[in-house]
């Protein structure tokens, strides 16, 4: 019945019996979605109980028989995909209500089904649907390229797990692994100090639970145990811990710190920023971290924030350069960041936003105008009955409801159009300076066991040029990102012969160049990136 129609997850069940059938297929689909969802490992069996010897049963049987006849006539199952276009669910529900009010009878409804559910209407709709799909520009090569490159910025579960497990004790949580290398943790009740924090983002991320028995960070582990809570960015528990740990460390970030790097010859300053892109309604579309490095000479360069994964915190007795070294003004660093990164990022997001809003606006206008047309037709039908002097119980009330419904739809269309016009515009916002750190040369970089692992920039450059030439000889387009600390040095793309601006495949290449034979070491960031990208 409707008692379990929505809001609960029953993927551990695989058989459903619909005892009280709703006449709206959407509501029936919501019920099915309770068991036919992520984590379901069996085929689902759905039984719908309908009493054939009732008026409702005869109507439903007539509709199903008619659909079966048309399916055989057209030789296609597509009739079930577009039945809502020919005979909307609310129309069937309305006819049944009229039958209960004795304004019509079963025979009239059956005749209406035969008249409206016709092969000609189905053929016209299915053909126009196929034609529309055929005319769509589906650039598969571009989709493949974007799918692969999207993996570049995806956080691997291990990184999320490490952050949460390290940060949780600071927030009052005590995650305990259930066994060696299971990566499943017992957590228990949510500390009281986190509950008020969870109230603020509830509208965006959902309600913070009062207790989490067992959690995991890798979605694949839910296949073996669907009762696990999957903790990932966007989950209320993860967001609350992230918010609380940032609040606790805010002062430390502002005071700065000192790190060590075995590949660095001279000290450098890193400034960490966060920035957002917001639309005209003030909603955040994207938010990212940015890092600017300033050398002692004053030269500035951009880096990915992952550069922090490749440096180690210095002991407490290690300090930065002498006080005679002047720090660049934060406003100067922010201006450099805006000119060399934020402005371009904002333009890219704005272009994507324009295309997205244009698509949404087109579909909103099509769907709402279709609803408005139906509402106008319904209102006209009621008004004609009144003009003709038909005796219909509650006709004035039906007219008033139809007029109110039509006004509501028109207001929805106008409101959504105004909102979309605001959403079309976007701008850079909330540029925050999070902190700065000195990065010093590691004192052990000259030790015999460490020296072979230290990067020689000249040799590294020769190796990168060799790899670039090899990739280009295969006809691939190569982009160097070696200075951005992405965990790889080159992006090599295979162009689509029919569209040089699109790519059929993408490779991410980390290059290691040495003057002799010996050990080659991956930095933590390079290792995590390789694990994330796999064969790409």
C-alpha positions in Angstrom: 0.0 0.0 0.0 1.1 3.6 0.2 2.5 2.9 3.7 5.8 2.0 2.1 5.5 4.0 -1.0 8.5 6.2 -0.4 11.2 7.2 2.1 12.4 3.8 3.1 15.0 1.4 1.6 14.1 -2.3 1.3 16.8 -3.6 -1.1 17.1 -6.7 1.0 13.7 -7.7 -0.2 13.1 -9.0 -3.8 9.3 -9.7 -3.9 6.6 -7.0 -3.8 2.9 -7.4 -3.7 0.9 -4.3 -4.5 -2.4 -4.9 -2.6 -3.9 -1.4 -3.1 -3.1 -0.3 -6.6 -2.6 3.4 -7.2 -4.0 4.7 -10.5 -0.9 6.9 -11.0 2.0 4.9 -12.5 4.5 7.3 -10.9 3.3 6.3 -7.4 3.5 2.7 -8.4 7.1 3.2 -9.7 8.0 4.8 -6.3 6.9 1.7 -4.5 8.9 -0.6 -6.8 11.9 1.7 -6.3 11.9 0.7 -2.6 13.3 -2.7 -3.5 14.7 -2.2 -7.0 17.6 0.0 -6.0 21.4 0.0 -5.4 22.4 -3.0 -3.4 19.7 -5.4 -4.9 21.3 -8.6 -6.0 18.3 -10.6 -7.2 15.6 -10.2 -9.9 12.6 -8.4 -8.4 9.2 -9.9 -8.7 6.2 -7.5 -8.6 2.6 -8.7 -8.2 -0.3 -6.3 -8.7 -3.6 -7.4 -7.2 -6.6 -6.3 -9.2 -10.1 -7.7 -8.8 -11.3 -8.4 -12.3 -14.9 -8.6 -11.3 -15.0 -5.0 -10.2 -15.5 -1.8 -12.2 -12.0 -0.7 -11.6 -10.6 -4.1 -12.6 -12.5 -4.1 -15.9 -11.2 -0.6 -16.7 -7.6 -1.6 -16.0 -8.0 -4.9 -17.9 -9.3 -3.0 -20.9 -6.4 -0.6 -20.9 -3.8 -3.5 -20.6 -5.5 -5.5 -23.4 -5.6 -2.4 -25.6 -1.9 -1.8 -25.1 -1.1 -5.4 -25.9 -3.1 -5.2 -29.1 -1.2 -2.1 -30.2 2.1 -3.6 -29.2 1.4 -6.6 -31.5 0.2 -4.2 -34.3 3.3 -2.0 -34.1 5.7 -4.8 -33.3 7.4 -2.8 -30.6 7.6 -2.5 -26.8 7.8 1.3 -27.1 4.1 1.6 -26.5 4.9 1.2 -22.8 7.5 4.0 -22.9 5.1 6.6 -24.3 1.7 5.5 -22.9 1.8 8.6 -20.6 1.8 10.8 -23.7 -1.4 9.2 -25.1 -3.3 8.4 -22.0 -2.0 10.3 -18.9 -2.4 8.6 -15.5 -4.3 11.6 -14.1 -6.8 11.2 -16.9 -7.6 7.6 -15.9 -7.8 8.7 -12.2 -10.2 11.5 -13.2 -12.4 9.2 -15.2 -12.7 6.8 -12.3 -13.7 9.7 -9.9 -16.4 10.7 -12.4 -17.6 7.1 -12.4 -17.8 7.1 -8.6 -19.8 10.4 -8.8 -22.1 8.7 -11.4 -21.1 11.2 -14.1 -20.1 8.3 -16.3 -20.0 4.5 -16.3 -17.6 1.6 -17.1 -18.8 1.3 -20.7 -18.1 5.0 -21.5 -14.6 4.7 -20.0 -13.9 1.6 -22.0 -15.1 3.4 -25.2 -12.8 6.3 -24.2 -9.8 4.0 -23.8 -10.5 2.4 -27.3 -10.8 5.9 -28.8 -7.8 7.6 -27.2 -5.4 4.6 -27.0 -5.2 4.1 -30.8 -2.4 2.7 -32.9 -2.2 5.9 -35.0 -1.4 8.1 -31.9 1.2 5.6 -30.7 2.8 5.4 -34.1 3.0 9.2 -34.5 4.6 9.6 -31.0 7.1 6.8 -31.2 8.2 7.9 -34.7 8.7 11.5 -33.5 10.6 10.3 -30.5 12.9 8.2 -32.6 13.4 11.1 -35.0 14.2 13.4 -32.1 16.8 11.0 -30.8 18.3 10.5 -34.2 18.7 14.3 -34.7 20.5 14.8 -31.3 24.2 15.5 -31.5 25.6 12.7 -29.4 29.4 13.2 -29.5 30.5 9.9 -28.1 34.2 10.7 -28.5 33.8 13.8 -26.5 31.9 11.9 -23.8 34.7 9.3 -23.6 37.4 11.9 -23.2 35.4 13.8 -20.5 34.7 10.6 -18.6 38.4 9.6 -18.5 39.5 13.1 -17.6 36.9 13.3 -14.8 38.8 10.6 -13.0 41.7 13.1 -12.6 40.0 15.1 -9.8 38.1 12.2 -8.2 39.1 11.5 -4.7 39.9 7.8 -4.2 38.3 6.1 -1.2 41.7 5.7 0.5 42.2 9.5 0.7 38.7 10.1 2.1 39.2 7.3 4.6 42.6 8.6 5.7 41.2 12.1 6.2 38.1 10.9 8.1 40.0 8.5 10.4 42.6 11.1 11.2 40.1 13.9 11.7 37.4 12.0 13.6 39.1 11.7 17.0 39.6 15.5 17.0 35.8 15.8 16.7 34.9 13.3 19.4 34.4 10.2 17.1 36.3 7.0 17.7 36.2 4.8 14.5 37.5 1.3 15.1 38.3 -1.0 12.2 36.3 -4.3 12.4 39.4 -6.3 11.4 42.8 -6.1 9.7 42.5 -4.3 6.4 38.7 -4.6 6.3 38.4 -0.8 5.8 35.0 -1.1 7.6 34.7 0.8 10.9 32.5 0.7 13.9 31.5 4.2 15.0 28.6 4.3 17.4 26.6 7.3 18.6 27.2 10.8 17.2 28.8 13.1 19.8 26.6 15.9 21.1 29.0 18.6 20.0 28.4 17.6 16.3 24.6 17.6 16.4 24.2 21.4 16.3 26.7 21.6 13.4 24.6 19.0 11.5 21.5 21.2 11.6 22.9 23.9 9.4 23.7 21.9 6.2 20.6 19.6 6.6 18.8 21.0 3.6 21.8 20.4 1.4 23.2 17.1 2.6 20.4 15.5 4.6 19.8 14.8 8.2 22.8 13.8 10.4 22.2 10.5 12.0 22.2 10.0 15.8 24.1 6.8 15.5 26.3 5.0 12.8 26.9 1.4 13.6 29.3 0.5 10.7 30.7 2.7 8.0 32.8 2.3 4.9 34.4 4.6 2.3 34.5 2.4 -0.7 31.2 1.9 -2.5 32.1 -1.6 -3.6 32.0 -2.8 0.0 28.2 -2.1 0.1 27.7 -5.1 -2.3 28.6 -7.4 0.5 26.8 -5.6 3.3 24.0 -3.2 2.3 23.6 -2.1 5.9 26.9 -0.2 5.8 26.8 3.6 5.7 28.8 4.9 2.8 30.8 7.9 4.0 31.9 10.2 1.2 31.9 14.0 0.4 28.3 15.0 0.5 27.3 12.6 3.3 26.1 14.6 6.3 28.6 12.9 8.7 31.5 13.6 6.4 30.5 17.2 5.9 30.0 17.8 9.7 33.5 16.4 10.5 35.0 18.5 7.7 33.3 21.6 9.0 34.3 21.0 12.6 38.0 20.2 11.8 38.3 23.3 9.7 36.9 25.3 12.6 39.3 23.8 15.0 42.4 24.3 12.8 41.5 27.7 11.4 43.9 29.6 13.7 46.7 27.1 13.0 46.3 27.6 9.3 46.5 31.4 9.7 49.7 31.1 11.8 51.4 29.1 9.1 53.8 26.2 9.2 57.1 24.8 7.9 57.4 21.8 5.6 60.4 19.9 4.1 60.9 18.7 0.5 63.8 16.5 -0.7 63.5 17.8 -4.3 63.8 21.5 -3.4 67.1 23.5 -3.6 65.8 26.8 -2.2 63.0 27.8 0.2 59.6 28.9 -1.2 56.3 30.1 0.2 53.0 28.4 -0.5 49.7 30.3 -0.2 46.5 28.3 -0.1 43.2 29.8 -1.3 39.7 28.7 -1.7 37.3 30.2 -4.2 33.8 29.7 -5.5 31.7 30.3 -8.6 28.2 31.4 -7.8 25.2 32.0 -10.0 22.9 35.1 -10.0 20.8 33.5 -7.3 23.8 33.3 -5.0 24.0 29.5 -5.2 27.5 27.9 -5.2 28.1 26.1 -8.5 31.7 25.1 -7.8 34.3 25.5 -5.0 38.0 24.7 -5.4 41.3 25.0 -3.7 44.3 26.8 -5.3 47.9 27.0 -4.4 50.4 29.8 -5.4 54.2 29.3 -4.9 56.4 32.4 -4.4 60.1 31.9 -4.8 62.7 34.0 -2.9 63.1 36.0 -6.1 59.4 37.0 -6.0 58.5 34.8 -9.0 55.0 33.2 -8.6 53.8 29.9 -10.0 50.5 28.0 -9.7 50.3 24.5 -8.3 47.6 22.0 -7.5 46.8 21.7 -3.8 48.1 18.2 -4.0 51.6 19.6 -3.7 51.0 19.5 0.1 50.9 15.7 -0.2 54.5 15.6 -1.4 56.0 17.5 1.4 56.5 16.5 5.0 55.9 18.6 8.2 59.2 19.9 9.6 60.3 19.2 13.2 59.3 21.9 15.7 62.9 23.1 15.8 63.1 23.9 12.1 62.1 27.4 11.1 61.7 29.2 7.8 64.1 31.7 6.2 65.6 34.5 8.2 63.4 37.5 9.1 65.3 39.5 6.5 63.3 37.7 3.8 60.2 39.7 3.0 56.9 38.0 2.5 54.7 39.0 -0.5 51.6 40.8 0.3 48.6 38.5 0.3 46.6 40.9 -1.9 49.4 40.7 -4.6 49.3 36.9 -4.4 45.5 36.9 -4.7 45.7 39.2 -7.8 48.2 36.9 -9.4 45.8 34.0 -8.7 42.9 35.8 -10.2 44.7 36.8 -13.4 46.3 33.4 -14.0 43.7 31.0 -12.9 40.4 32.3 -11.4 39.4 34.4 -14.4 39.8 31.5 -16.8 38.1 29.1 -14.5 35.2 31.5 -14.2 34.9 31.8 -18.0 34.9 28.0 -18.4 32.1 27.6 -15.8 30.1 30.5 -17.3 30.2 28.9 -20.7 29.1 25.5 -19.3 26.4 27.3 -17.3 25.0 29.0 -20.4 24.6 25.8 -22.2 23.1 24.0 -19.2 20.6 26.8 -18.5 19.6 27.0 -22.2 18.8 23.2 -22.2 16.9 23.4 -18.9 14.9 26.5 -20.1 13.9 24.7 -23.3 12.6 21.6 -21.5 10.9 23.7 -18.8 9.0 25.7 -21.4 8.1 22.6 -23.3 6.8 20.7 -20.3 5.0 23.6 -18.6 3.4 24.8 -21.8 2.2 21.3 -22.4 0.6 21.3 -18.9 -0.8 24.7 -19.5 -2.4 23.5 -22.8 -4.0 20.6 -21.0 -5.3 22.8 -18.2 -6.8 25.2 -20.7 -8.4 22.4 -22.6 -9.9 21.1 -19.3 -11.2 24.5 -18.3 -12.7 25.0 -21.8 -14.4 21.6 -21.4 -16.0 22.7 -18.1 -17.0 26.1 -19.5 -18.7 24.4 -22.5 -20.7 22.1 -20.2 -21.9 25.2 -18.3 -22.8 27.1 -21.5 -24.7 24.0 -22.9 -26.6 23.9 -19.6 -25.5 20.4 -18.6 -26.3 19.3 -15.1 -23.0 18.4 -13.5 -22.7 18.2 -9.7 -20.2 20.7 -8.5 -19.5 22.2 -11.9 -18.8 25.7 -10.6 -16.3 24.3 -8.1 -14.6 22.3 -10.9 -14.4 25.5 -13.0 -12.9 27.4 -10.0 -10.3 24.6 -9.4 -9.4 24.5 -13.1 -8.9 28.3 -13.2 -6.8 28.2 -10.0 -4.7 25.3 -11.5 -4.2 27.2 -14.7 -3.0 30.4 -12.8 -0.6 28.2 -10.7 0.9 26.8 -13.9 1.4 30.2 -15.5 2.9 31.6 -12.3 5.3 28.6 -12.2 6.4 29.2 -15.7 7.0 32.9 -15.1 8.8 32.3 -11.9 11.0 29.6 -13.3 11.9 31.8 -16.3 13.0 34.6 -14.0 15.0 32.1 -11.9 16.7 30.7 -15.0 17.7 34.2 -16.2 19.5 34.7 -12.9 21.0 31.2 -13.0 22.4 32.0 -16.4 24.9 34.5 -14.9 27.9 33.4 -12.8 30.9 35.1 -11.2 33.9 34.4 -8.9 33.0 34.8 -5.3 34.2 34.0 -1.7 38.0 34.1 -2.4 39.4 33.1 1.0 43.1 33.0 2.0 43.3 29.8 4.1 47.0 29.9 5.1 50.6 29.9 4.1 53.6 27.6 4.7 57.3 27.8 4.1 58.8 24.8 2.2 62.4 24.2 3.0 65.0 21.9 1.4 65.1 18.6 3.3 68.4 18.5 5.4 68.8 14.7 4.5 68.5 15.2 0.8 72.3 14.8 0.3 72.5 11.6 2.4 73.8 8.6 0.3 70.6 6.6 0.7 68.4 9.6 -0.2 70.5 11.4 -2.9 69.6 8.9 -5.7 65.9 9.6 -5.2 66.3 13.4 -5.6 65.0 14.7 -8.9 67.5 16.3 -11.3 65.4 18.8 -13.2 67.7 18.8 -16.2 67.6 15.0 -16.6 63.8 15.0 -15.9 63.3 17.6 -18.7 65.2 15.4 -21.2 63.1 12.4 -20.3 59.8 14.4 -20.6 60.8 15.6 -24.1 61.6 12.1 -25.1 58.2 10.9 -24.0 56.5 13.8 -25.7 58.2 13.1 -29.0 57.1 9.4 -28.8 53.5 10.3 -28.1 53.4 12.9 -30.9 54.9 10.4 -33.3 51.8 8.2 -32.7 49.6 11.2 -33.7 48.6 12.0 -30.2 48.3 15.5 -28.8 50.4 16.1 -25.7 50.0 18.7 -23.0 52.6 19.2 -20.3 51.4 19.8 -16.7 54.7 18.9 -15.0 54.8 22.1 -13.0 51.3 21.7 -11.6 51.8 18.8 -9.2 48.9 16.8 -10.5 50.6 13.4 -9.9 51.6 13.1 -13.5 53.6 15.1 -16.0 51.8 14.7 -19.4 48.3 14.4 -20.7 48.3 12.6 -24.1 45.1 12.7 -26.1 44.2 10.6 -29.2 42.2 13.0 -31.5 39.1 11.9 -33.3 39.8 11.8 -37.1 36.3 13.1 -37.8 36.5 15.9 -35.2 40.1 17.0 -34.2 38.6 19.0 -31.3 37.3 15.8 -29.7 39.4 12.9 -28.4 38.9 9.1 -28.5 41.2 8.3 -25.6 43.3 10.0 -22.9 46.5 8.9 -21.2 48.0 10.4 -18.0 51.8 9.9 -18.0 54.2 10.3 -15.1 57.8 10.5 -16.3 60.9 9.5 -14.2 64.2 10.4 -15.7 67.6 9.4 -14.1 71.2 9.7 -15.3 71.9 6.2 -14.2 70.4 2.8 -13.2 68.8 2.7 -9.7 65.7 3.0 -7.6 62.9 5.2 -8.8 60.5 6.4 -6.1 56.9 7.7 -6.4 55.8 10.5 -4.2 52.6 10.0 -2.1 50.6 12.1 -4.6 52.0 10.2 -7.6 51.2 6.9 -6.0 47.6 7.9 -5.1 47.1 9.3 -8.6 48.3 6.1 -10.2 46.0 4.1 -8.0 43.1 6.4 -8.9 43.7 6.4 -12.7 44.5 2.7 -12.9 45.2 1.8 -16.6 44.6 5.4 -17.8 
